[in-house]
């Protein structure tokens, strides 16, 4: 769930309360997720919202992992589009 060459200390962001699963704060890094779950992460100075699409059967390459989730920011209309459609 990180960009190229970025690593996240998962224990640290969970213990700091920066991870939510379906709007509920996650209390342990090993919390399991299921398809359809929505993760909200406050990482690297921004908030990311990720929908889990599927669970991987194995630890594979990044290209394979990227098919298992959807970054909700990518599917949301840009802020400029939202403002242009206001009545």
Secondary structure as UniProt FT lines:
FT   TURN            4..5
FT   HELIX           10..15
FT   TURN            16..17
FT   STRAND          19..21
FT   TURN            22..23
FT   STRAND          24..25
FT   TURN            29..30
FT   TURN            35..36
FT   STRAND          38..43
FT   TURN            44..45
FT   STRAND          46..52
FT   HELIX           62..65
FT   HELIX           66..68
FT   STRAND          69..71
FT   HELIX           72..75
FT   HELIX           79..84
//
